[in-house]
Amino acid sequence: MMPKIYLLDVTNRDGVQTAKLGLSKLEKTMINIYLNEMGVFQSEFGFPTTKHESLYLQANLELAEMGALKPIRLGGWLRAVAADVEAAFKLVPNLRHLNVSISTSDQMINGKFQGRKTKDDILNSMVEAVDAARALGAESIGVNAEDASRADLNFLIKFGLAAKEHGADRLRYCDTLGYDNPFTIYETIRLLAENIGMAIETHCHGDLGMANANSIAGAKGAIDGGQDVYINTTVNGIGERAGNADLVAVILAATKSKGFGDKYQLAGSIDLSKAWKIAKFASYAFGVAIPVNQTGVGVNAFAHESGIHADGVLKDPQNYELFSYEELGRGEPEFVETGREISAGEYSGISGFSHIMGKLEVSFSSKEEATEVLELVRYANVESQKPLVGDELLFIAKYPNIARKLLTLIPLE
């Protein structure tokens, strides 16, 4: 059977590490819900060793058990250190999927560890972490080779073989600084796939503007090498420095680019009609406008002004559009209230809140129930410092106990 391409989105891990940006726990949960609706295979949903993440992670795993977050997998990220693995399972006992990460290039080993670690130490730390994860009940384990694009190929092969021997499922090839190009990443990942015999993840950054292209080229390399591939993405490409591979752009490239989709197949069923919705929500939640020329979801992605182009697209959209805006869930007009507007915030009262929920066709069985949900909405606004979107209000009304957990932070005593 032909190997396949899986989507593993890291918005809730790499995206939220972006300098000056962040998401509330409710917003991270909504991202997971939208990714699940879209058909993404896995969300790297947070940091199991970070205490302020614990209740959020537990709450999302509860949603999975309830069926509200299925079939998407929820995976945690942590350092490839056995003690961190043990701490992760102590804080989040029902964690089942994770990626453990450690530096692999000479630059990182020498520059970060300053002589405290050798390559043998790197290997030992990684296999000890994998062993600990398996012993504690992990169902799938990805092993991350940080700065792999600047690492020695023979060491990467040795690293991957050791991970495989100890029960890891995937090797994450991290182009941490966006150093690769489509030609080098294709060749390197093909050789890794052939020599290790294990699924490969591509984790590409945009420092040189090639994150999307490198992800597709790397995926081709893994499949040509006989292995499944897991492309790491973020919504709108938001990530550290110049960002990561963009979820929507990667899907479009994998399915629409010349000759690629005919040979290399996405696993599962991807619902592109959710693209516009998730892109708009991430833009609002992060407070980062979608660039006008953003692939598929930018305001100019389907805009035509030139006479030749306008004439051509009116005669047949395929003259100047590779795909239709309807495929991405676009086309409906957006209305902005310019008259009286009632919004729900941290100081809202029951009357205004009931009016808003009524417009969302939500009714409460009692004033006490409405008051309880309003109190949760107030706390959610305190955390996000922006009005909640309709889906967030609906989520809180439907899952008040989960929302309470998401909104609870317990500082260290």
C-alpha positions in Angstrom: 0.0 0.0 0.0 1.3 3.5 -0.9 2.4 5.5 2.1 0.3 8.5 3.0 0.5 12.0 4.2 -0.9 12.8 7.6 -1.4 16.3 9.0 -0.1 17.0 12.5 -0.9 20.6 13.5 1.3 22.3 16.1 -0.5 25.7 16.5 -1.2 25.0 20.1 2.5 24.2 20.8 4.7 26.0 18.3 2.2 28.7 17.3 1.7 29.8 20.9 5.4 30.0 21.4 5.5 32.9 18.9 7.0 36.0 20.6 4.4 38.6 21.6 1.4 36.2 20.8 -0.6 33.7 22.7 -4.0 32.0 23.1 -6.3 31.5 26.1 -7.0 28.0 27.1 -10.5 28.3 25.7 -9.1 29.6 22.4 -6.7 26.7 22.3 -9.6 24.3 22.8 -11.5 25.9 20.0 -8.5 25.5 17.7 -8.6 21.7 18.6 -12.3 21.6 17.8 -11.9 23.3 14.4 -8.9 21.0 13.5 -11.0 18.0 14.4 -13.9 19.3 12.2 -11.4 19.8 9.4 -10.2 16.2 9.6 -6.6 16.9 10.8 -5.0 13.7 12.1 -3.3 15.1 15.3 -3.0 18.3 17.2 0.1 18.9 19.3 -2.1 20.4 21.9 0.3 21.7 24.5 3.0 21.1 27.1 2.3 18.4 29.7 5.2 19.4 32.0 3.9 23.0 32.2 1.7 23.3 35.2 -0.6 26.0 33.9 -1.4 23.7 31.0 -2.5 20.7 33.1 -6.2 21.5 33.5 -6.5 22.5 29.9 -4.8 19.3 28.7 -7.0 17.2 31.0 -10.1 19.0 29.9 -9.4 18.4 26.2 -8.7 14.7 26.9 -12.1 14.6 28.7 -13.7 16.1 25.6 -12.0 13.3 23.5 -13.4 10.7 25.9 -16.9 12.3 25.5 -16.6 12.1 21.7 -16.5 15.9 21.3 -12.8 15.7 20.1 -12.7 12.6 18.0 -11.2 11.2 15.9 -8.3 13.7 16.2 -5.4 12.6 18.3 -4.1 15.0 21.0 -0.4 14.9 21.5 1.9 16.6 24.0 5.4 18.0 23.5 8.2 17.7 26.0 12.0 17.5 26.2 13.6 14.1 25.6 14.4 13.7 29.2 13.1 10.7 31.2 12.3 12.9 34.2 10.2 15.2 32.0 8.2 12.2 30.7 7.5 11.0 34.2 6.4 14.5 35.2 4.1 14.7 32.2 2.3 11.5 33.1 2.0 12.6 36.7 0.4 15.9 35.7 -1.7 14.5 32.8 -2.2 10.8 33.6 -4.4 10.1 30.6 -1.8 11.4 28.1 -1.4 8.9 25.3 0.4 10.6 22.4 3.6 12.6 22.6 6.7 13.9 20.9 10.0 14.1 22.8 12.6 16.6 21.5 16.3 17.1 21.7 19.0 18.9 19.7 21.0 17.0 17.2 23.2 19.4 15.3 26.8 20.1 16.3 25.9 23.8 16.4 23.2 23.1 19.0 25.0 20.4 20.9 28.1 22.7 21.3 26.3 26.0 21.4 23.4 25.1 23.7 25.0 22.5 26.0 28.4 24.2 26.2 30.3 21.0 26.5 27.9 19.4 29.0 26.6 16.8 26.5 28.1 14.6 23.8 26.3 12.9 20.9 26.2 9.7 23.0 24.5 11.7 25.8 22.0 12.9 23.2 21.2 9.4 22.1 21.0 8.1 25.7 18.7 10.9 26.8 16.4 10.2 23.9 16.1 6.4 24.3 15.6 6.8 28.1 12.7 9.2 27.4 11.2 6.8 24.8 11.5 3.9 27.2 9.9 5.9 30.0 7.0 6.9 27.7 6.3 3.4 26.7 6.5 2.1 30.3 4.0 4.8 31.3 1.5 3.8 28.6 2.2 6.0 25.6 0.4 4.7 22.5 2.4 6.7 20.0 5.7 8.5 20.3 7.4 10.9 17.9 11.1 11.6 18.4 12.2 15.1 17.4 15.6 15.8 16.0 15.9 19.5 16.7 18.0 21.4 14.1 18.1 18.3 11.9 18.7 20.3 8.8 22.1 21.3 10.2 22.9 17.9 11.7 25.2 15.2 10.3 23.2 12.7 8.2 24.9 9.7 9.6 24.2 10.8 13.1 20.5 11.4 12.2 20.3 7.8 10.9 21.9 6.5 14.1 19.5 8.7 16.1 16.5 7.4 14.2 17.5 3.7 14.3 18.0 4.0 18.1 14.5 5.6 18.5 13.0 2.9 16.4 14.7 0.1 18.3 13.2 1.5 21.5 9.7 1.7 20.2 9.3 5.2 18.7 6.8 5.5 15.9 8.1 8.5 14.0 11.2 10.7 13.5 10.5 14.4 13.4 12.9 16.1 11.1 13.1 19.7 12.3 14.2 22.3 9.9 14.4 24.5 13.0 15.9 27.6 11.3 14.3 27.2 7.9 17.8 26.3 6.5 16.7 23.7 4.0 15.4 24.1 0.5 13.1 21.8 -1.4 16.0 20.0 -3.1 18.0 19.3 0.0 15.1 18.3 2.2 13.8 15.9 -0.4 17.1 14.1 -0.6 17.8 14.1 3.1 14.3 12.8 4.1 14.3 10.2 1.4 17.6 8.8 2.7 16.3 8.9 6.3 13.2 7.0 5.3 15.1 4.4 3.4 17.8 3.9 6.0 15.7 4.0 9.1 12.5 2.4 7.9 10.2 4.5 10.1 7.6 7.2 9.4 9.0 10.7 9.1 7.6 14.1 10.3 8.5 17.3 8.5 8.7 20.4 10.8 9.5 23.4 8.6 10.0 27.0 9.5 9.8 30.0 7.2 13.1 31.9 7.9 13.9 31.8 4.1 10.3 31.7 3.0 10.2 28.0 2.0 8.3 26.3 4.9 5.4 25.3 2.7 7.5 24.2 -0.3 9.9 22.3 2.0 7.1 20.5 3.7 5.7 19.2 0.4 9.2 18.3 -0.9 10.0 16.5 2.4 6.7 14.6 2.2 7.6 13.4 -1.3 11.0 12.3 0.0 9.5 10.3 2.8 7.0 8.6 0.6 9.5 7.9 -2.2 11.6 6.4 0.6 8.8 4.0 1.4 7.4 5.6 4.6 4.3 7.5 5.8 4.9 11.2 6.4 3.4 13.6 9.0 3.5 17.2 7.9 3.7 19.7 10.8 1.6 22.8 10.2 0.1 25.8 12.1 -3.0 27.8 11.3 -2.1 30.8 9.2 1.5 29.7 9.4 1.8 31.5 12.8 5.0 30.3 14.6 8.3 31.3 15.9 10.2 34.1 14.0 9.0 33.9 10.4 6.5 31.2 11.2 5.8 27.6 10.2 4.2 25.7 7.3 0.6 27.0 6.9 -2.1 24.4 7.3 -4.4 25.6 4.4 -1.5 26.2 2.0 0.0 22.7 2.7 -3.4 21.1 2.1 -3.9 23.0 -1.2 -0.4 22.3 -2.4 -0.7 18.6 -1.6 -4.0 18.3 -3.4 -3.9 20.9 -6.2 -0.3 21.3 -7.3 0.8 19.9 -10.6 1.0 16.1 -10.5 1.3 15.9 -6.7 -2.2 15.0 -5.6 -2.5 12.4 -8.3 0.4 10.4 -6.8 0.7 11.4 -3.1 -2.4 11.1 -1.0 -3.6 12.7 2.2 -4.7 10.3 4.8 -8.3 10.5 6.1 -10.9 12.9 4.9 -10.0 16.6 4.9 -12.8 19.1 4.9 -11.4 22.1 3.2 -14.7 23.9 3.6 -13.6 24.6 7.2 -10.5 26.5 6.1 -12.0 30.0 6.1 -13.5 29.5 9.5 -10.4 28.3 11.3 -8.2 30.9 9.6 -10.5 33.7 10.7 -10.8 32.4 14.2 -7.0 32.1 14.6 -6.5 35.6 13.2 -9.0 37.0 15.7 -7.7 34.9 18.7 -4.0 35.7 18.0 -4.8 39.3 17.1 -2.8 39.0 13.8 -4.5 40.0 10.5 -4.4 37.6 7.6 -2.1 39.0 4.9 -4.0 40.1 1.8 -2.1 37.6 -0.3 -2.4 34.6 2.1 -2.9 31.4 0.2 -6.6 30.6 -0.1 -7.8 32.8 2.8 -6.3 36.2 2.1 -8.7 38.9 1.1 -7.1 39.1 -2.4 -6.9 35.3 -3.0 -9.9 35.5 -5.3 -9.8 39.2 -6.2 -9.4 40.3 -9.8 -9.0 43.8 -11.1 -7.0 43.7 -14.3 -9.2 43.8 -17.4 -7.8 40.7 -18.9 -8.1 38.8 -15.6 -11.6 40.0 -14.8 -12.8 39.2 -18.3 -11.2 35.7 -18.2 -12.5 34.8 -14.7 -16.0 35.9 -15.6 -16.0 33.7 -18.7 -14.6 30.7 -16.8 -13.2 30.9 -13.2 -10.7 28.2 -14.0 -8.9 30.7 -16.4 -7.4 32.5 -13.4 -8.3 30.3 -10.3 -6.8 26.9 -9.5 -9.6 26.2 -7.0 -12.8 27.7 -6.0 -13.5 29.9 -3.0 -16.5 27.8 -2.2 -14.1 24.8 -1.5 -12.6 26.8 1.4 -15.9 27.8 2.9 -15.8 31.3 1.5 -18.5 33.2 -0.3 -21.0 34.3 2.3 -21.0 38.1 3.1 -19.8 39.2 6.5 -21.8 41.7 8.4 -20.5 44.1 10.9 -22.9 45.8 13.4 -22.8 49.5 12.9 -25.8 50.4 15.1 -26.7 49.2 18.6 -24.5 46.3 19.7 -24.7 44.2 22.9 -21.6 42.1 23.6 -20.7 39.8 26.4 -17.7 40.8 28.5 -16.3 40.5 32.0 -18.8 43.0 33.4 -21.9 41.8 31.5 -25.3 41.5 33.2 -27.9 38.8 32.9 -30.2 40.8 30.7 -27.7 41.6 27.9 -26.2 38.2 28.1 -29.6 36.5 27.7 -30.2 38.8 24.7 -27.0 37.6 23.1 -27.6 33.9 23.7 -31.1 34.3 22.4 -29.7 35.5 19.1 -27.6 32.2 19.1 -30.9 30.3 19.7 -29.7 29.2 23.2 -32.2 29.2 26.0 -31.7 28.3 29.6 -33.9 26.2 31.9 -33.6 28.6 34.7 -32.2 32.0 35.8 -29.7 30.1 37.9 -28.4 28.2 34.9 -28.1 31.4 32.8 -26.2 33.1 35.7 -23.8 30.2 36.0 -22.9 30.3 32.3 -22.6 34.1 32.4 -20.1 33.8 35.2 -18.0 31.5 33.1 -18.3 33.8 30.1 -17.1 36.7 32.3 -14.0 34.7 33.4 -13.3 33.7 29.8 -13.3 37.4 28.8 -10.9 38.2 31.7 -8.5 35.6 30.3 -8.8 36.5 26.6 -9.4 40.3 27.0 -11.6 40.3 23.9 -15.3 39.5 23.2 -16.0 35.9 22.7 -17.1 34.6 19.3 -20.4 32.8 19.0 -18.8 29.3 18.9 -17.0 30.1 22.2 -20.3 31.1 23.9 -22.0 28.0 22.5 -19.1 25.8 23.8 -19.4 27.3 27.4 -23.2 26.8 27.4 -22.9 23.2 26.2 -19.9 22.2 28.3 -19.9 24.4 31.5 -18.0 21.9 33.6 -15.2 21.6 30.9 -15.2 25.4 30.6 -14.8 25.8 34.3 -11.7 23.6 34.2 -10.3 25.5 31.2 -10.7 28.8 33.1 -9.2 27.6 36.4 -5.5 28.5 37.0 -3.9 27.5 40.3 -0.7 29.6 40.9 2.2 28.0 42.7 1.9 28.5 46.5 
